[in-house]
Amino acid sequence: MIDFIDQPAPGASRPFSRAARAGNLVFVSGHSAPHDPANGIHRGETAAEQVREALAMVAEILADAGSSLDRVVQVTMLITDPADYAACNHEYVKHFPGGLPARHTARFGVPTDAKVGFACIALAGD
């Protein structure tokens, strides 16, 4: 059985669920830091700030699915500018003090000003 977390309504501009839980795994879709200036939410100016905010969002999604960052086994880091790689890594490692999950990094070019985004696979809670 698959449990879709926050599946969009038909015709929504976001044609994917925030996450899906299948068996003992949680698959989190790619997410950048939240950005909604009309409501006072800003993703951050620097790559490090955006890593912090994006991983906070991923942590919330994982919690909704019955998991957490310390149960993440694989991460995809999506960056728009390879020059931000070192700054992203410097902040990223702070969020996985118990051990770094497997990871790969790719450039992305979606129509956004985000510098970084993350997708991941985690173990679900018991």
Secondary structure, 3 states (H helix, E strand, C coil): CEEEECCCCCCCCCCCCCEEEECCEEEEEEEECCCEHHHCECCCCCHHHHHHHHHHHHHHHHHHCCCCHHHEEEEEEEECCHHHHHHHHHHHHHHCCCCCCEEEEEECCCCCCCCEEEEEEEECCC
